[in-house]
């Protein structure tokens, strides 16, 4: 066989093979590659979107945590203020109660002092009458000399 004819035959067969490949084999392969590239691009885009969503979610969570911390701090501050106010109110009530108790005790003590003075005056008047009896060696009538005894009590 001739080398040129074989070469031409191989070139024709090669051309037919190329044409057949380009017509029937290559389009499904390129379609598959394009589809795969599109899926990869969609997956990457979805991953990027998911990353962005995650970052946004993290920011929202951090903002919510900051707000929650701020609210908790504010509530603790309010609770401390309220507790302080309750303690102050209790102190004021206790001071008022103590003042009432002290005033009542002083009034009672004053009444007891007055009663003791009256009792002492009566005893002193009785002793004065006994002393005058002994001095005069006669009986002094308390009913007759009531005005004198009253003056004596007021002077004591």
C-alpha positions as CSV (number, residue, x, y, z in Angstrom):
1,X,0.0,0.0,0.0
2,X,1.0,3.4,-0.7
3,X,2.1,5.6,2.2
4,X,0.3,8.7,0.8
5,X,-3.0,6.8,0.3
6,X,-2.7,5.4,3.8
7,X,-2.0,8.8,5.2
8,X,-4.9,10.3,3.2
9,X,-7.2,7.5,4.5
10,X,-6.0,8.0,8.0
11,X,-6.6,11.8,7.7
12,X,-10.1,11.2,6.3
13,X,-10.8,8.7,9.1
14,X,-9.3,11.2,11.6
15,X,-11.5,14.0,10.1
16,X,-14.6,11.9,10.4
17,X,-13.6,11.0,13.9
18,X,-13.1,14.7,14.8
19,X,-16.4,15.6,13.1
20,X,-18.3,12.8,14.8
21,X,-16.7,13.7,18.2
22,X,-17.5,17.4,17.6
23,X,-21.1,16.7,16.5
24,X,-22.1,13.9,18.9
25,X,-19.6,13.5,21.8
26,X,-18.3,17.0,22.5
27,X,-21.7,18.7,23.0
28,X,-22.8,16.4,25.9
29,X,-19.4,16.7,27.5
30,X,-19.3,20.5,27.3
31,X,-22.9,20.5,28.4
32,X,-22.0,18.4,31.4
33,X,-18.9,20.5,32.1
34,X,-20.9,23.7,31.9
35,X,-23.6,22.3,34.1
36,X,-21.0,21.2,36.6
37,X,-19.4,24.6,36.5
38,X,-22.8,26.2,37.0
39,X,-23.5,23.9,40.0
40,X,-20.1,24.7,41.5
41,X,-20.7,28.4,40.9
42,X,-24.2,28.1,42.5
43,X,-22.7,26.2,45.4
44,X,-20.0,28.8,45.9
45,X,-22.6,31.6,45.7
46,X,-24.8,29.8,48.2
47,X,-21.7,29.3,50.5
48,X,-20.9,33.0,50.2
49,X,-24.5,33.9,50.9
50,X,-24.5,31.5,53.8
51,X,-21.3,33.2,55.1
52,X,-22.9,36.6,54.8
53,X,-26.1,35.3,56.5
54,X,-24.0,33.8,59.2
55,X,-22.1,37.1,59.7
56,X,-25.4,39.0,59.8
57,X,-26.9,36.5,62.2
58,X,-23.7,36.8,64.4
59,X,-24.0,40.6,64.3
60,X,-27.7,40.4,65.3
61,X,-26.9,38.0,68.1
62,X,-24.1,40.2,69.4
63,X,-26.4,43.2,69.2
64,X,-29.1,41.3,71.0
65,X,-26.6,40.1,73.6
66,X,-25.3,43.7,74.1
67,X,-28.9,44.9,74.5
68,X,-29.8,42.1,76.9
69,X,-26.7,42.9,78.9
70,X,-27.5,46.5,79.0
71,X,-31.1,45.8,80.0
72,X,-29.8,43.4,82.7
73,X,-27.4,46.0,84.0
74,X,-30.2,48.6,84.0
75,X,-32.5,46.3,85.8
76,X,-29.8,45.5,88.4
77,X,-29.3,49.2,88.9
78,X,-33.0,49.8,89.3
79,X,-33.2,46.9,91.7
80,X,-30.3,48.3,93.7
81,X,-31.9,51.7,93.8
82,X,-35.2,50.2,94.9
83,X,-33.5,48.2,97.6
84,X,-31.7,51.3,98.8
85,X,-35.0,53.2,98.8
86,X,-36.6,50.4,100.8
87,X,-33.8,50.3,103.3
88,X,-34.0,54.1,103.6
89,X,-37.7,53.9,104.1
90,X,-37.3,51.2,106.7
91,X,-34.7,53.3,108.5
92,X,-37.0,56.3,108.5
93,X,-39.9,54.1,109.8
94,X,-37.6,52.7,112.5
95,X,-36.4,56.1,113.5
96,X,-40.0,57.3,113.7
97,X,-41.0,54.3,115.8
98,X,-38.0,54.8,118.0
99,X,-38.9,58.5,118.5
100,X,-42.4,57.4,119.4
101,X,-41.2,54.9,121.9
102,X,-38.7,57.4,123.4
103,X,-41.5,60.0,123.6
104,X,-43.8,57.5,125.2
105,X,-41.1,56.4,127.6
106,X,-40.3,60.1,128.5
107,X,-44.0,60.8,129.0
108,X,-44.3,57.8,131.2
109,X,-41.2,58.7,133.1
110,X,-42.5,62.3,133.6
111,X,-45.8,60.9,134.9
112,X,-43.9,58.6,137.3
113,X,-41.7,61.5,138.4
114,X,-44.8,63.6,139.0
115,X,-46.5,60.7,140.9
116,X,-43.4,60.2,142.9
117,X,-43.2,63.9,143.8
118,X,-46.8,63.9,144.8
119,X,-46.3,60.8,146.9
120,X,-43.1,62.4,148.4
121,X,-45.0,65.6,149.1
122,X,-47.7,63.7,150.9
123,X,-45.2,61.8,152.9
124,X,-43.3,65.0,153.7
125,X,-46.5,66.7,154.7
126,X,-47.4,63.7,156.9
127,X,-43.9,63.8,158.4
128,X,-44.2,67.5,158.9
129,X,-47.5,67.1,160.7
130,X,-46.0,64.4,162.9
131,X,-43.0,66.5,163.6
132,X,-45.2,69.5,164.5
133,X,-47.2,67.2,166.7
134,X,-44.2,66.1,168.5
135,X,-42.9,69.6,168.8
136,X,-46.1,71.0,170.1
137,X,-46.8,67.9,172.0
138,X,-50.3,68.0,170.9
139,X,-52.3,66.8,168.1
140,X,-52.7,68.8,164.9
141,X,-55.9,68.3,163.1
142,X,-55.3,67.7,159.3
143,X,-58.8,68.7,158.4
144,X,-58.7,71.9,160.2
145,X,-55.3,72.9,159.0
146,X,-55.8,71.7,155.3
147,X,-55.0,75.0,153.8
148,X,-51.8,75.2,155.8
149,X,-50.9,71.7,154.7
150,X,-51.7,72.5,151.0
151,X,-49.4,75.5,151.1
152,X,-46.7,73.3,152.7
153,X,-47.1,70.7,149.9
154,X,-46.7,73.4,147.2
155,X,-43.6,74.8,148.8
156,X,-42.0,71.4,149.0
